[in-house]
Amino acid sequence: MLEAIKALSSIQDDAACTSAVSDVLRRWPDLGAELRQLREDRVNALRAELLTWAEIAAIIGEVTPERAQQIGKGLSGAQRKKNAAAKEKAAAEQAGE
């Protein structure tokens, strides 16, 4: 990633650099999704190799084993927030009954 940014910044022509960076930024949401899917696939491959969630978390870096497991299930931060909100709403509705 850093090498890609460095390559973009090394484009001498201002118009060409602006165009190239703009293209990357337009495609960023899709690229992010592709990267998340690649990571999820590899996490699941590591799990299939019988690594523990703690070992996988250490490989990912700066995440808990629980987060590593969520990554393996394909849960993004946004999805976790939606799930938590839905759980809170259900609990509030149940308490109000």
N, C-alpha and C positions, 0 to 999 in steps of 0.2 A: 504494500500500500504506500509506504513512504517512498519507495523507489518510483512508483507511478506518479506521485505528486512531484517528486524531483524531476522526472522526465517532462512533466507538463511545464514546470517552471523554467526548464531549459529551452523551451521553444522561443526562438529569437523574435519572430514576427508577432507583434502584439495582437493583431487581428486573429491570426491562427491560434495563438495561445488562448485568447478569449473564447473563441469558438470551441476549441477542444475542451476547455474547462466547463463551459456551459453545457456541452453534450454530456459530460460525466455527471454534472449536477442534475440534469434532467433525468438521467437514467438511474440515479442513486437509489430511489426507493426499490426498484427492481433488483439492483445489485445487492442491496442489503438483504432482501429476501433470499436471493441465491446464496449469499454467504451464510445466512442462518440455516438454510437447508443443508448446505455442505457440512457445517459444524454438527448439526443434528445427526446426519448420516454417519459421520466419523465417530461421534460419541457413542452411537449405538453399535458401531463396529468394535470399539474398545470394550464396551460392555459384553459383547458376544465373545470377546477374548478373555472374559471372566475377570476384568478389572473391577475393583469396587468403585462405588460412587465417590468415595474419598480420594482414591487414586486418580479418577477422571477429573475431579475438581482441581486437584493439584496440577494436572496437565493444562486445564483451561486457564487456571490462574485467577486468583482473587474472587472465587465463588465458593459457596458452601457445597457440600455433597448434595443437599436438597436441591439447590439450584442446578447442579449438574444433571440430576435426575429430571428436573423440569425441562432442561434443554433437550435431553434425550426424548422427551415426550412431545417436543415441538412447542412448548409454551413460552411465548414471548412475554416481556414485561407488560405489554398492553393486555395480553390475554389473562395474565395472572391478576391484574387489576380488575378486569371485567368479572372474572370468577369470584374474587373477593367481594366485589360490590353486589353481585347476585346472591352470594351467600348471606351477606349482611341484610339485604332486602328480604330474603326468605325468612331469616331469623326474626326480623322486625314484624313481618306479617304474621308469623306464627305466634309471637308474643302478644300481638294485638287481638288474637282470636279469643 
